[in-house]
Amino acid sequence: LLPPQVSHYNSFQLSLRTRMLGKPDWTIMQVQVPTSYQEAKEMFTDLGKAFRLLFRKQDDRRYLSSVMISMFDGLDWHIDNQAACLLFSCEAVVKMFLTELTRRQGGLVRLSHMLVAMVTVCGRLDNSLSQGLSSILDWSFALLEGGDRRRVIGEFWKEAG
């Protein structure tokens, strides 16, 4: 996953090199998906903290979901990276983001796919659903009513299968 010139670096050396160069690789979120909790933590902890802080400020909250969607879509983030990033924020931020997805065109399908990605990433990172994701899943399936709810659940199982 790492370029050959830095593949032998340990995580501290790699982090230090990245910070010293000061040039983030914006395309990394399109191709590199973390395979361990430690990798995901390195990639998403700071961003998750930033989302939590922005969410706490009432004035910034209304823009946060738009910023997140612009970042995820505008930079073509892999859906597993979007899910991992959400998992490193907090439940309130995740719910706000998922609610915003339902308001957009194609949002019900995107909601379903995001929920599957979150479950998949949670498993890949050896986390338990009981660490917060189960309540987000329960909330998400109760968020909608009638045909929209059935569509989200059906799409979820189609994507998961």
LOZADREN-712740 format. One record per atom (N, C-alpha, C): residue in three letters; chain; x negated, z, y negated. Coordinates in Angstrom, 2 decimals. Atoms other than C-alpha are relative to their C-alpha. Example, Ala and Ser with C-alpha at 12.3 -4.5 7.8 and 13.67 -1.06 7.14 Angstrom:
2
ALA A -0.89 0.00 1.19
ALA A -12.30 7.80 4.50
ALA A -0.90 0.00 -1.20
SER A 0.82 -0.06 1.19
SER A -13.67 7.14 1.06
SER A 0.77 0.73 -1.09
END
This chain:
161
LEU A -0.80 0.00 1.20
LEU A 0.00 0.00 0.00
LEU A -0.84 0.00 -1.27
LEU A 0.87 -0.05 1.17
LEU A -2.92 0.60 -2.38
LEU A -0.98 -1.16 0.00
PRO A 1.02 1.05 0.06
PRO A -5.35 -2.04 -3.62
PRO A -1.28 0.46 0.70
PRO A 1.21 -0.38 -0.76
PRO A -8.62 -2.11 -1.59
PRO A -1.00 0.84 -0.80
GLN A 1.00 -0.73 0.78
GLN A -10.75 -0.81 -4.48
GLN A 0.32 1.48 -0.17
VAL A -0.36 -1.42 0.14
VAL A -8.82 2.49 -4.55
VAL A 0.60 0.58 1.27
SER A -0.66 -0.47 -1.23
SER A -7.53 2.78 -0.98
SER A -0.67 1.23 0.61
HIS A 0.70 -1.16 -0.55
HIS A -10.17 5.39 -0.13
HIS A 0.14 1.24 -0.88
TYR A -0.17 -1.14 0.90
TYR A -9.22 7.65 -3.07
TYR A 0.99 0.99 0.60
ASN A -1.02 -0.98 -0.37
ASN A -7.46 10.92 -2.32
ASN A 1.03 0.04 -1.11
SER A -1.10 0.02 0.97
SER A -4.25 11.69 -4.21
SER A -0.43 0.50 -1.37
PHE A 0.48 -0.50 1.28
PHE A -6.04 13.69 -6.91
PHE A -0.81 -1.08 -0.74
GLN A 0.82 1.04 0.62
GLN A -8.56 10.92 -7.56
GLN A 0.86 -1.16 -0.50
LEU A -0.88 1.10 0.39
LEU A -5.85 8.29 -7.65
LEU A 0.82 0.37 -1.23
SER A -0.78 -0.47 1.15
SER A -3.72 10.34 -10.04
SER A -0.87 0.04 -1.26
LEU A 0.92 -0.08 1.13
LEU A -6.71 10.98 -12.30
LEU A -0.36 -1.40 -0.51
ARG A 0.33 1.37 0.38
ARG A -7.68 7.29 -12.29
ARG A 1.16 -0.64 -0.76
THR A -1.18 0.57 0.63
THR A -4.14 6.25 -13.18
THR A 0.19 0.55 -1.41
ARG A -0.17 -0.62 1.31
ARG A -3.93 8.72 -16.04
ARG A -1.09 -0.39 -0.97
MET A 1.11 0.37 0.88
MET A -7.36 7.81 -17.40
MET A 0.13 -1.45 -0.48
LEU A -0.16 1.39 0.39
LEU A -6.62 4.10 -17.41
LEU A 1.15 -0.16 -1.00
GLY A -1.10 0.02 0.95
GLY A -3.38 4.77 -19.21
GLY A 0.88 -1.23 0.06
LYS A -0.81 1.20 -0.13
LYS A -1.84 1.54 -17.99
LYS A 0.81 0.10 1.29
PRO A -0.80 -0.09 -1.22
PRO A 1.03 2.11 -15.59
PRO A 0.28 -1.39 0.58
ASP A -0.35 1.23 -0.69
ASP A 1.79 -0.55 -13.04
ASP A 1.52 -0.03 0.13
TRP A -1.46 0.02 0.04
TRP A 5.42 -1.32 -13.85
TRP A 0.61 -0.70 1.20
THR A -0.55 0.73 -1.13
THR A 5.81 -3.59 -10.85
THR A -0.04 0.82 1.29
ILE A 0.14 -0.79 -1.23
ILE A 4.98 -0.85 -8.35
ILE A 1.37 0.43 0.55
MET A -1.32 -0.46 -0.44
MET A 8.63 0.25 -8.24
MET A 0.80 -1.10 0.69
GLN A -0.66 1.12 -0.67
GLN A 9.61 -3.20 -6.99
GLN A -0.44 -0.14 1.44
VAL A 0.57 0.30 -1.31
VAL A 7.38 -3.20 -3.95
VAL A -0.41 1.22 0.81
GLN A 0.50 -1.16 -0.75
GLN A 5.98 0.21 -3.03
GLN A 1.08 1.07 0.10
VAL A -0.99 -1.03 -0.27
VAL A 8.42 2.63 -1.44
VAL A -0.73 1.17 0.65
PRO A 0.72 -1.14 -0.59
PRO A 7.17 6.15 -0.71
PRO A 0.41 0.23 1.45
THR A -0.26 -0.25 -1.42
THR A 6.84 6.97 2.96
THR A -0.10 1.47 0.36
SER A 0.10 -1.44 -0.25
SER A 6.27 10.70 2.60
SER A 0.47 0.75 -1.24
TYR A -0.43 -0.84 1.12
TYR A 7.47 13.55 0.44
TYR A -1.09 0.06 -1.06
GLN A 1.10 -0.12 0.96
GLN A 4.03 13.84 -1.16
GLN A -0.12 -1.24 -0.88
GLU A 0.05 1.24 0.78
GLU A 4.00 10.18 -2.22
GLU A 1.16 -0.06 -0.98
ALA A -1.17 0.03 0.86
ALA A 7.52 10.44 -3.60
ALA A -0.13 1.00 -1.14
LYS A 0.19 -1.02 1.02
LYS A 6.66 13.62 -5.44
LYS A -0.94 -0.51 -1.09
GLU A 0.97 0.55 0.95
GLU A 3.68 11.91 -7.06
GLU A 0.65 -1.07 -0.89
MET A -0.61 1.11 0.73
MET A 5.81 8.94 -8.08
MET A 1.13 0.44 -0.93
PHE A -1.27 -0.24 0.69
PHE A 8.99 10.65 -9.30
PHE A 0.18 1.37 -0.63
THR A -0.20 -1.34 0.55
THR A 8.47 14.30 -10.26
THR A 0.12 0.01 -1.51
ASP A -0.02 0.00 1.47
ASP A 7.68 13.67 -13.93
ASP A 1.25 -0.68 -0.54
LEU A -1.18 0.71 0.46
LEU A 10.49 11.17 -14.34
LEU A 1.28 0.80 0.26
GLY A -1.14 -0.86 -0.30
GLY A 12.96 13.49 -12.61
GLY A 0.13 1.14 -1.01
LYS A -0.01 -1.06 1.02
LYS A 11.96 16.28 -15.01
LYS A 0.49 -0.54 -1.34
ALA A -0.43 0.60 1.26
ALA A 12.43 13.95 -17.97
ALA A 1.51 -0.23 -0.01
PHE A -1.45 0.20 -0.08
PHE A 15.93 13.05 -16.79
PHE A 0.74 1.32 -0.16
ARG A -0.64 -1.32 0.12
ARG A 16.81 16.73 -16.41
ARG A -0.03 0.50 -1.44
LEU A 0.11 -0.45 1.40
LEU A 15.54 17.50 -19.91
LEU A 0.93 -0.79 -0.92
LEU A -0.91 0.82 0.81
LEU A 17.43 14.60 -21.46
LEU A 1.45 0.36 0.25
PHE A -1.38 -0.36 -0.34
PHE A 20.57 15.65 -19.63
PHE A 0.41 1.31 -0.69
ARG A -0.30 -1.29 0.63
ARG A 20.34 19.16 -21.11
ARG A 0.39 -0.15 -1.46
LYS A -0.32 0.22 1.41
LYS A 20.51 17.78 -24.65
LYS A 1.28 -0.82 -0.09
GLN A -1.31 0.64 0.07
GLN A 24.14 16.91 -25.34
GLN A -0.07 -1.36 -0.70
ASP A 0.09 1.26 0.74
ASP A 23.18 14.18 -27.84
ASP A -0.63 -1.11 0.83
ASP A 0.70 1.00 -0.81
ASP A 20.90 12.41 -25.35
ASP A 0.76 -0.35 1.27
ARG A -0.69 0.17 -1.28
ARG A 23.24 12.74 -22.38
ARG A 0.78 -1.32 0.07
ARG A -0.84 1.21 -0.05
ARG A 25.49 9.85 -23.37
ARG A -0.82 -1.27 0.14
TYR A 0.86 1.16 -0.13
TYR A 22.52 7.47 -23.44
TYR A -0.79 -0.01 1.31
LEU A 0.86 -0.13 -1.16
LEU A 20.80 8.72 -20.33
LEU A 0.35 -0.96 1.12
SER A -0.37 0.90 -1.11
SER A 22.79 6.75 -17.76
SER A -0.30 -1.45 -0.36
SER A 0.34 1.37 0.42
SER A 22.33 3.55 -19.79
SER A -1.50 -0.24 0.10
VAL A 1.45 0.11 -0.10
VAL A 18.59 4.19 -19.98
VAL A -0.40 -0.16 1.47
MET A 0.34 0.06 -1.41
MET A 18.45 4.78 -16.24
MET A 0.36 -1.35 0.61
ILE A -0.44 1.29 -0.54
ILE A 20.44 1.65 -15.39
ILE A -0.89 -1.11 -0.53
SER A 0.89 1.02 0.57
SER A 18.33 -0.43 -17.77
SER A -1.36 0.03 0.67
MET A 1.31 -0.14 -0.64
MET A 15.15 0.93 -16.22
MET A 0.06 -0.51 1.44
PHE A -0.10 0.40 -1.40
PHE A 16.30 0.46 -12.62
PHE A 0.24 -1.50 0.14
ASP A -0.35 1.41 -0.11
ASP A 17.83 -2.99 -13.15
ASP A -0.98 -0.90 -0.74
GLY A 0.88 0.82 0.83
GLY A 15.62 -4.31 -15.93
GLY A -1.39 -0.18 0.57
LEU A 1.32 0.08 -0.62
LEU A 12.43 -3.57 -14.02
LEU A 0.09 -0.31 1.49
ASP A -0.25 0.39 -1.40
ASP A 13.98 -4.59 -10.68
ASP A -0.52 1.01 1.01
TRP A 0.43 -1.04 -0.93
TRP A 13.31 -1.28 -8.95
TRP A 0.64 -0.22 1.36
HIS A -0.53 -0.01 -1.37
HIS A 13.71 -1.27 -5.18
HIS A 1.04 1.12 0.08
ILE A -1.08 -0.99 -0.03
ILE A 16.92 0.61 -4.37
ILE A -0.46 1.34 0.60
ASP A 0.51 -1.26 -0.55
ASP A 15.01 3.18 -2.29
ASP A -0.78 0.79 -1.06
ASN A 0.69 -0.70 1.09
ASN A 12.89 3.97 -5.35
ASN A 1.00 0.57 -1.01
GLN A -1.05 -0.53 0.87
GLN A 16.02 4.35 -7.45
GLN A 0.56 1.29 0.62
ALA A -0.55 -1.17 -0.70
ALA A 17.40 6.75 -4.84
ALA A -0.98 1.17 -0.03
ALA A 1.00 -1.07 0.02
ALA A 14.15 8.72 -4.63
ALA A -0.11 0.62 -1.39
CYS A 0.07 -0.50 1.37
CYS A 14.00 9.00 -8.40
CYS A 1.19 0.92 -0.28
LEU A -1.18 -0.84 0.18
LEU A 17.55 10.35 -8.45
LEU A -0.14 1.32 0.75
LEU A 0.17 -1.22 -0.79
LEU A 16.70 12.84 -5.71
LEU A -0.97 0.99 -0.64
PHE A 0.94 -0.88 0.68
PHE A 13.89 14.22 -7.88
PHE A 0.52 0.47 -1.36
SER A -0.57 -0.50 1.25
SER A 16.21 14.83 -10.82
SER A 0.82 1.25 0.31
CYS A -0.85 -1.14 -0.34
CYS A 19.16 17.19 -10.39
CYS A 1.41 -0.52 0.30
GLU A -1.34 0.41 -0.42
GLU A 22.71 17.10 -9.08
GLU A 0.84 -0.53 -1.16
ALA A -0.79 0.44 1.15
ALA A 24.26 16.78 -12.55
ALA A -0.40 -1.39 -0.47
VAL A 0.49 1.32 0.39
VAL A 22.08 13.77 -13.41
VAL A 0.47 -1.05 1.00
VAL A -0.42 0.93 -1.05
VAL A 22.87 12.11 -10.07
VAL A 1.49 -0.31 -0.15
LYS A -1.45 0.21 0.14
LYS A 26.62 12.61 -10.55
LYS A 0.32 -0.83 -1.24
MET A -0.21 0.78 1.21
MET A 26.46 11.26 -14.09
MET A -0.33 -1.47 0.25
PHE A 0.43 1.36 -0.29
PHE A 24.56 8.17 -12.90
PHE A 0.99 -0.70 0.93
LEU A -0.93 0.61 -0.96
LEU A 26.89 7.53 -9.94
LEU A 1.35 -0.28 -0.64
THR A -1.25 0.22 0.72
THR A 29.95 7.92 -12.16
THR A -0.11 -1.25 -0.87
GLU A 0.21 1.18 0.84
GLU A 28.50 5.35 -14.55
GLU A -0.02 -1.28 0.84
LEU A -0.01 1.19 -0.88
LEU A 27.93 2.95 -11.63
LEU A 1.41 -0.47 0.28
THR A -1.37 0.39 -0.34
THR A 31.64 3.02 -10.80
THR A 0.69 -0.72 -1.14
ARG A -0.61 0.63 1.18
ARG A 32.46 1.83 -14.33
ARG A -0.50 -1.42 -0.24
ARG A 0.61 1.31 0.22
ARG A 30.35 -1.30 -14.08
ARG A 0.51 -1.02 1.02
GLN A -0.43 1.06 -0.91
GLN A 31.14 -4.64 -12.51
GLN A -0.81 0.08 1.30
GLY A 0.66 -0.13 -1.30
GLY A 30.37 -4.45 -8.79
GLY A -0.47 1.41 0.28
GLY A 0.48 -1.37 -0.08
GLY A 29.90 -0.73 -9.23
GLY A 0.36 0.74 1.28
LEU A -0.40 -0.69 -1.23
LEU A 31.81 0.38 -6.15
LEU A -0.95 -0.35 1.15
VAL A 0.96 0.42 -1.03
VAL A 29.50 -1.65 -3.91
VAL A -1.36 0.64 -0.28
ARG A 1.28 -0.61 0.36
ARG A 26.45 -0.41 -5.82
ARG A 0.01 1.49 0.30
LEU A -0.12 -1.43 -0.32
LEU A 27.70 3.17 -5.46
LEU A -0.22 0.22 1.49
SER A 0.13 -0.13 -1.46
SER A 28.01 2.73 -1.70
SER A -1.44 -0.22 0.44
HIS A 1.38 0.31 -0.38
HIS A 24.58 1.17 -1.41
HIS A -0.96 1.09 -0.46
MET A 0.86 -1.08 0.50
MET A 23.02 3.89 -3.55
MET A 0.14 1.24 0.88
LEU A -0.20 -1.16 -0.86
LEU A 24.56 6.61 -1.38
LEU A -0.74 -0.17 1.32
VAL A 0.74 0.27 -1.24
VAL A 23.16 4.98 1.76
VAL A -1.50 0.11 -0.24
ALA A 1.43 -0.08 0.32
ALA A 19.76 4.62 0.10
ALA A -0.44 1.45 -0.17
MET A 0.35 -1.41 0.19
MET A 19.80 8.29 -0.88
MET A -0.09 0.72 1.34
VAL A 0.05 -0.61 -1.34
VAL A 20.58 9.34 2.70
VAL A -1.24 -0.48 0.75
THR A 1.16 0.57 -0.67
THR A 17.89 7.00 4.04
THR A -1.30 0.60 -0.52
VAL A 1.20 -0.56 0.61
VAL A 15.26 8.22 1.58
VAL A -0.14 1.48 0.33
CYS A 0.00 -1.43 -0.33
CYS A 16.22 11.84 2.21
CYS A -0.57 0.20 1.40
GLY A 0.52 -0.08 -1.36
GLY A 15.55 11.29 5.91
GLY A -1.47 -0.37 0.08
ARG A 1.39 0.45 -0.02
ARG A 12.30 9.41 5.31
ARG A -0.93 1.06 -0.57
LEU A 0.82 -1.04 0.62
LEU A 11.03 12.28 3.15
LEU A 0.10 1.33 0.74
ASP A -0.17 -1.19 -0.83
ASP A 11.96 14.78 5.88
ASP A 0.74 1.13 -0.73
ASN A -0.85 -0.99 0.66
ASN A 14.48 16.52 3.63
ASN A 1.30 0.13 0.77
SER A -1.28 -0.25 -0.64
SER A 17.73 17.99 4.80
SER A 1.13 -0.37 -0.95
LEU A -1.16 0.31 0.83
LEU A 21.10 16.78 3.57
LEU A 0.55 1.25 -0.68
SER A -0.53 -1.25 0.56
SER A 21.95 20.43 2.94
SER A -0.75 0.46 -1.24
GLN A 0.75 -0.37 1.20
GLN A 19.38 20.55 0.12
GLN A 0.65 -0.56 -1.27
GLY A -0.73 0.46 1.17
GLY A 22.00 19.13 -2.25
GLY A 0.67 -1.34 0.17
LEU A -0.57 1.33 -0.16
LEU A 22.69 15.62 -1.05
LEU A 1.38 0.04 0.65
SER A -1.32 -0.07 -0.65
SER A 25.63 16.68 1.13
SER A 1.11 0.25 -1.02
SER A -1.04 -0.25 1.01
SER A 27.52 18.01 -1.89
SER A 0.19 -1.23 -0.89
ILE A -0.13 1.25 0.77
ILE A 26.77 14.78 -3.78
ILE A 0.81 -1.02 0.79
LEU A -0.77 0.92 -0.84
LEU A 28.13 12.76 -0.85
LEU A 1.48 0.39 0.00
ASP A -1.40 -0.48 0.03
ASP A 31.28 14.92 -0.67
ASP A 0.65 -0.34 -1.33
TRP A -0.51 0.27 1.34
TRP A 31.75 14.60 -4.42
TRP A 0.25 -1.50 -0.20
SER A -0.11 1.45 0.19
SER A 31.16 10.83 -4.36
SER A 1.21 -0.58 0.72
PHE A -1.13 0.53 -0.75
PHE A 33.74 10.19 -1.68
PHE A 1.33 0.51 -0.54
ALA A -1.22 -0.53 0.61
ALA A 36.27 12.35 -3.55
ALA A 0.19 -0.51 -1.42
LEU A -0.02 0.47 1.39
LEU A 35.48 10.72 -6.92
LEU A 1.12 -1.01 -0.24
LEU A -0.96 1.08 0.16
LEU A 37.78 7.76 -6.36
LEU A 1.24 0.27 0.85
GLU A -1.24 -0.17 -0.76
GLU A 41.31 7.45 -5.04
GLU A 0.46 -1.34 0.54
GLY A -0.67 1.18 -0.52
GLY A 43.32 4.99 -3.00
GLY A -0.93 -1.06 0.55
GLY A 0.75 1.15 -0.50
GLY A 41.93 1.53 -2.37
GLY A -1.47 0.03 -0.36
ASP A 1.41 -0.08 0.40
ASP A 38.74 2.15 -4.33
ASP A -0.77 0.96 0.91
ARG A 0.66 -0.97 -0.89
ARG A 37.96 5.17 -2.20
ARG A -0.24 -0.61 1.38
ARG A 0.15 0.64 -1.31
ARG A 38.58 3.27 1.03
ARG A -1.09 -1.08 -0.04
ARG A 1.01 1.05 0.13
ARG A 36.42 0.41 -0.25
ARG A -1.41 0.59 -0.02
VAL A 1.32 -0.64 0.07
VAL A 33.50 2.73 -1.08
VAL A -0.41 0.53 1.37
ILE A 0.31 -0.56 -1.31
ILE A 33.70 4.48 2.29
ILE A -0.29 -1.14 1.00
GLY A 0.23 1.13 -0.89
GLY A 34.00 1.16 4.16
GLY A -1.34 -0.68 -0.26
GLU A 1.28 0.63 0.38
GLU A 31.06 -0.34 2.25
GLU A -1.17 0.90 0.38
PHE A 1.04 -0.95 -0.38
PHE A 29.04 2.82 2.87
PHE A -0.34 -0.17 1.48
TRP A 0.26 0.10 -1.43
TRP A 29.46 2.55 6.63
TRP A -0.51 -1.38 0.40
LYS A 0.52 1.33 -0.27
LYS A 28.88 -1.21 6.58
LYS A -1.49 -0.07 -0.33
GLU A 1.41 -0.01 0.42
GLU A 25.59 -0.70 4.69
GLU A -0.84 0.88 0.91
ALA A 0.75 -0.96 -0.85
ALA A 24.57 2.28 6.86
ALA A -0.18 -0.54 1.41
GLY A 0.02 0.49 -1.37
GLY A 25.31 0.42 10.08
GLY A -1.02 -1.03 0.19
END
